[in-house]
Amino acid sequence: MNGNNIGHHIAELRKAKGITQEALAQVIGVSAQAVSKWESGGSPDILLLPEIAEFFGVSIDRLFGRKAENIEDIGKAVSYYIGERLNDFEDEPWDVPDEIHADMLARAKKICIATFFGMVGQRFFEKLGISFHEIIANYSNASDNTSSLFGHYFSNQGAILASFARDFPYFLLAPEPPDGWRKGLLPQETYRAAFAALSDADVLHCLFTLHTKEPDSKFTMGYFVKMMGLSTEKAEKVVDTLIKYKFLSTSSIELDETRQTFYTYEPNAMFIVLLLLMQTFIERPSHYISTSSHRSKPLL
């Protein structure tokens, strides 16, 4: 574990991140000549190692070239990396500020991106002389975001789909079960009924409107009719549909010897995920950062 090893691994991490020696030097607070010296066989001051490791999102052991010995070690390292700030927060989980959740999502996004490019193969990009971080950074910073950049990996063992677009990024990992996807799917009629519900213009309008409200918002049928601009008869049918798919729940209280029913809006992140995936389904991607297909058997 000499200085040569540390400098070599720092150079690898810097290139993978797609930054210059000058940029790294500025972050760490040293001169560009110092970084160059490290990568040419020198060694950074030991007091700088935690800051360098933190910047690259790796352990100090990684700077020395040590790798996790098994998947359990890797899982623990990833878990700690994503939840590091949460683990240091002493208050109740529901009191964690938004900035910590934003940091956790940003870290999780990095892991997802790394997962995708790990499946493609890092050496492919090394041969091209460019890092995937650099590709994504250049594309994300482009002023024209009308075209989306996608990643696609497909094999007999499953699929990974990723959107690296600035406005609508997402990552989907779908390993195929040993018995295939077909066995776990719902009956076709169930899917048809759900698609039919979403194809109702009033249902879709109400879903979009509800998802602009604060979580757990409560309202009466009369308010729902006014809010959505529907007839009472149509509003009741829409509400029944939204209750069926658990976007609404009901409760009631006694008021002056009458029972008043209230509806509570329950936000569902799956609605947003569905819209993102449907957008990709409707507008088939034409720009891929990488596409790899090794599947030889039918999907179902």
C-alpha positions as CSV (number, residue, x, y, z in Angstrom):
1,M,0.0,0.0,0.0
2,N,2.4,2.7,-1.2
3,G,1.9,6.1,-2.6
4,N,1.9,4.8,-6.1
5,N,-1.2,2.8,-5.4
6,I,-3.1,5.7,-3.8
7,G,-2.2,8.0,-6.7
8,H,-3.2,5.4,-9.3
9,H,-6.6,4.9,-7.7
10,I,-7.2,8.6,-7.2
11,A,-6.6,9.0,-10.9
12,E,-9.0,6.2,-11.7
13,L,-11.7,7.8,-9.6
14,R,-11.1,11.3,-11.0
15,K,-11.4,10.0,-14.6
16,A,-14.5,8.0,-13.8
17,K,-16.1,11.1,-12.4
18,G,-15.1,13.0,-15.5
19,I,-13.3,15.9,-13.8
20,T,-9.8,17.5,-14.4
21,Q,-6.9,17.6,-12.0
22,E,-7.6,21.3,-11.5
23,A,-11.2,20.7,-10.5
24,L,-10.2,18.0,-8.0
25,A,-7.5,20.3,-6.6
26,Q,-10.0,23.1,-6.1
27,V,-12.4,20.9,-4.2
28,I,-9.7,19.5,-1.9
29,G,-8.0,22.8,-1.4
30,V,-4.6,22.0,-2.9
31,S,-2.8,23.0,-6.1
32,A,-3.2,21.2,-9.4
33,Q,0.5,20.4,-9.2
34,A,-0.2,18.5,-6.0
35,V,-2.8,16.3,-7.6
36,S,-0.5,15.8,-10.6
37,K,2.2,14.8,-8.2
38,W,0.0,12.2,-6.5
39,E,-1.0,10.6,-9.8
40,S,2.6,10.5,-10.9
41,G,3.7,8.5,-7.9
42,G,3.4,10.8,-4.9
43,S,1.0,10.5,-2.0
44,P,-1.5,13.0,-0.5
45,D,-1.2,14.1,3.1
46,I,-2.9,11.5,5.3
47,L,-5.2,14.2,6.7
48,L,-6.6,14.8,3.2
49,L,-7.7,11.1,2.7
50,P,-11.1,11.4,4.4
51,E,-11.9,14.5,2.3
52,I,-10.8,12.8,-0.9
53,A,-12.8,9.7,-0.1
54,E,-15.9,11.8,0.8
55,F,-15.7,13.7,-2.5
56,F,-15.6,10.5,-4.5
57,G,-18.2,8.7,-2.4
58,V,-15.9,5.8,-1.5
59,S,-14.2,4.5,1.6
60,I,-10.5,5.3,2.4
61,D,-9.8,1.6,1.9
62,R,-11.0,2.1,-1.7
63,L,-8.3,4.8,-2.2
64,F,-5.8,2.1,-1.4
65,G,-7.4,-0.3,-3.9
66,R,-9.0,-2.6,-1.4
67,K,-12.2,-4.0,-2.7
68,A,-15.2,-5.4,-0.7
69,E,-14.7,-9.2,-0.3
70,N,-18.3,-10.1,-0.8
71,I,-21.7,-8.8,-1.7
72,E,-22.6,-8.4,1.9
73,D,-19.8,-5.9,2.4
74,I,-20.8,-4.1,-0.8
75,G,-24.4,-3.9,0.4
76,K,-23.5,-2.5,3.8
77,A,-21.2,0.1,2.2
78,V,-23.9,1.2,-0.3
79,S,-26.5,1.3,2.5
80,Y,-24.2,3.4,4.7
81,Y,-23.3,5.7,1.9
82,I,-27.0,6.5,1.0
83,G,-28.2,6.9,4.6
84,E,-25.1,8.5,6.1
85,R,-26.7,11.8,6.9
86,L,-29.9,10.1,8.1
87,N,-27.9,7.9,10.4
88,D,-26.4,11.0,12.0
89,F,-29.8,12.6,12.6
90,E,-30.9,12.1,16.1
91,D,-34.6,13.2,15.9
92,E,-37.5,11.1,14.9
93,P,-37.5,10.0,11.2
94,W,-40.5,12.1,10.3
95,D,-38.7,15.2,11.5
96,V,-35.8,14.7,9.1
97,P,-35.5,17.9,6.9
98,D,-36.1,17.8,3.2
99,E,-32.4,18.6,2.5
100,I,-31.4,15.3,4.0
101,H,-34.0,13.4,1.9
102,A,-32.7,15.2,-1.2
103,D,-29.2,14.2,-0.4
104,M,-30.2,10.6,0.1
105,L,-32.0,10.6,-3.3
106,A,-29.0,12.1,-5.0
107,R,-26.8,9.4,-3.6
108,A,-29.2,6.7,-4.5
109,K,-29.4,8.1,-8.0
110,K,-25.6,7.7,-8.3
111,I,-25.8,4.1,-7.2
112,C,-28.5,3.4,-9.8
113,I,-26.4,5.0,-12.6
114,A,-23.4,3.0,-11.5
115,T,-25.5,-0.2,-11.5
116,F,-26.6,0.4,-15.0
117,F,-23.1,1.1,-16.3
118,G,-21.8,-1.9,-14.3
119,M,-24.2,-4.1,-16.3
120,V,-23.0,-2.6,-19.6
121,G,-19.3,-2.8,-18.6
122,Q,-17.0,-0.1,-17.6
123,R,-14.2,-1.2,-19.9
124,F,-16.4,-0.3,-22.9
125,F,-16.3,3.3,-21.9
126,E,-12.7,3.2,-21.0
127,K,-11.9,2.1,-24.5
128,L,-13.7,5.1,-25.8
129,G,-11.7,7.3,-23.6
130,I,-14.7,8.9,-21.9
131,S,-16.5,8.2,-18.6
132,F,-20.2,7.7,-18.4
133,H,-20.3,10.4,-15.7
134,E,-19.0,12.8,-18.3
135,I,-21.5,11.7,-20.9
136,I,-24.4,12.2,-18.6
137,A,-23.1,15.5,-17.2
138,N,-22.6,16.9,-20.8
139,Y,-26.1,15.8,-21.8
140,S,-27.8,17.0,-18.6
141,N,-26.3,20.5,-19.0
142,A,-27.4,20.9,-22.6
143,S,-29.9,23.6,-23.1
144,D,-32.0,21.4,-25.4
145,N,-33.7,18.8,-23.3
146,T,-36.5,17.9,-25.8
147,S,-34.9,14.6,-26.5
148,S,-34.4,12.1,-23.7
149,L,-31.3,10.0,-23.1
150,F,-32.0,6.4,-22.2
151,G,-30.3,3.3,-21.2
152,H,-31.5,-0.2,-22.0
153,Y,-30.2,-3.6,-20.9
154,F,-32.1,-6.8,-21.7
155,S,-31.2,-10.4,-21.2
156,N,-32.7,-13.8,-20.4
157,Q,-32.4,-12.9,-16.7
158,G,-34.2,-9.6,-16.7
159,A,-34.1,-6.0,-17.8
160,I,-32.8,-2.6,-16.7
161,L,-34.4,0.6,-18.1
162,A,-33.1,4.0,-17.3
163,S,-33.9,7.6,-18.3
164,F,-31.1,10.1,-17.8
165,A,-33.2,13.0,-18.9
166,R,-32.9,16.1,-16.8
167,D,-36.7,16.6,-16.4
168,F,-37.7,12.9,-16.1
169,P,-35.0,10.7,-14.7
170,Y,-35.9,7.2,-13.5
171,F,-34.3,3.8,-13.1
172,L,-36.1,0.4,-13.3
173,L,-34.5,-2.9,-12.4
174,A,-36.7,-6.0,-13.2
175,P,-34.9,-9.3,-12.6
176,E,-36.9,-12.1,-14.1
177,P,-38.1,-14.8,-11.6
178,P,-37.0,-18.4,-12.1
179,D,-40.5,-19.3,-13.4
180,G,-40.8,-16.2,-15.7
181,W,-42.8,-13.0,-15.5
182,R,-46.0,-14.6,-16.8
183,K,-46.6,-16.5,-13.6
184,G,-46.7,-13.4,-11.4
185,L,-48.9,-11.3,-13.7
186,L,-52.5,-10.6,-13.0
187,P,-55.3,-11.9,-15.4
188,Q,-55.6,-9.9,-18.6
189,E,-59.1,-8.8,-17.7
190,T,-57.7,-7.1,-14.5
191,Y,-55.3,-5.0,-16.6
192,R,-58.0,-4.2,-19.1
193,A,-60.3,-2.9,-16.4
194,A,-57.5,-0.7,-15.0
195,F,-56.6,0.7,-18.4
196,A,-60.3,1.3,-19.1
197,A,-60.6,3.3,-15.8
198,L,-57.6,5.4,-16.7
199,S,-59.0,6.0,-20.2
200,D,-62.0,7.7,-18.7
201,A,-61.3,11.4,-19.2
202,D,-63.0,12.4,-15.9
203,V,-61.1,9.8,-13.9
204,L,-57.7,10.9,-15.4
205,H,-58.6,14.6,-14.9
206,C,-59.5,13.9,-11.2
207,L,-56.3,12.0,-10.7
208,F,-54.2,14.8,-12.0
209,T,-56.1,17.4,-9.9
210,L,-55.9,15.3,-6.7
211,H,-52.2,14.9,-7.1
212,T,-51.8,18.7,-6.9
213,K,-53.4,18.6,-3.4
214,E,-51.6,18.1,-0.1
215,P,-51.4,14.5,1.1
216,D,-54.3,13.4,3.3
217,S,-56.6,16.3,2.1
218,K,-60.2,15.7,3.1
219,F,-63.4,16.8,1.4
220,T,-67.1,16.0,1.0
221,M,-68.8,14.8,-2.1
222,G,-70.3,18.3,-2.6
223,Y,-66.8,19.9,-2.6
224,F,-65.5,17.2,-4.9
225,V,-68.3,17.9,-7.4
226,K,-67.4,21.7,-7.4
227,M,-63.7,21.1,-7.5
228,M,-63.9,18.7,-10.4
229,G,-66.7,20.4,-12.3
230,L,-68.7,17.2,-12.6
231,S,-72.3,16.2,-12.1
232,T,-73.1,14.5,-8.8
233,E,-73.9,11.2,-10.6
234,K,-70.6,11.2,-12.5
235,A,-68.6,12.3,-9.5
236,E,-70.0,9.4,-7.5
237,K,-68.9,7.0,-10.2
238,V,-65.4,8.6,-10.3
239,V,-65.1,8.4,-6.5
240,D,-66.0,4.7,-6.6
241,T,-63.2,4.1,-9.1
242,L,-60.7,6.1,-7.1
243,I,-61.6,4.2,-3.9
244,K,-61.3,0.9,-5.8
245,Y,-57.7,1.8,-6.8
246,K,-57.0,3.2,-3.3
247,F,-56.5,6.8,-4.3
248,L,-59.3,7.8,-1.9
249,S,-60.4,6.4,1.5
250,T,-63.6,7.1,3.3
251,S,-64.6,8.0,6.9
252,S,-67.7,9.4,8.4
253,I,-68.9,11.3,11.5
254,E,-72.3,12.1,13.1
255,L,-73.5,15.6,12.6
256,D,-76.9,16.7,13.9
257,E,-78.3,13.2,13.7
258,T,-77.0,12.8,10.2
259,R,-74.0,10.9,9.0
260,Q,-71.5,12.9,6.9
261,T,-69.0,11.0,4.7
262,F,-65.6,12.5,4.1
263,Y,-63.1,11.4,1.5
264,T,-59.3,11.4,2.1
265,Y,-56.9,11.8,-0.8
266,E,-54.0,9.2,-0.5
267,P,-51.1,10.1,-2.8
268,N,-49.7,7.2,-4.7
269,A,-46.1,7.4,-6.1
270,M,-47.0,4.6,-8.5
271,F,-49.2,7.1,-10.4
272,I,-46.1,9.3,-11.2
273,V,-44.1,6.2,-12.1
274,L,-46.8,5.0,-14.4
275,L,-46.9,8.3,-16.1
276,L,-43.1,8.3,-16.6
277,L,-43.1,4.8,-18.0
278,M,-46.1,5.5,-20.2
279,Q,-44.4,8.6,-21.6
280,T,-41.5,6.3,-22.7
281,F,-44.0,3.8,-24.0
282,I,-45.9,6.5,-26.1
283,E,-42.7,8.3,-27.3
284,R,-40.3,5.5,-28.0
285,P,-36.7,6.7,-27.2
286,S,-34.4,7.5,-30.1
287,H,-31.3,8.5,-28.1
288,Y,-29.5,5.9,-26.1
289,I,-26.4,6.3,-24.0
290,S,-26.2,2.5,-24.3
291,T,-28.4,-0.3,-25.4
292,S,-27.6,-3.9,-24.9
293,S,-29.9,-6.9,-25.7
294,H,-28.9,-10.5,-25.0
295,R,-32.4,-12.0,-24.8
296,S,-33.1,-15.1,-26.9
297,K,-36.3,-16.3,-25.3
298,P,-39.9,-14.9,-25.4
299,L,-40.9,-12.3,-22.8
300,L,-44.0,-14.2,-21.7
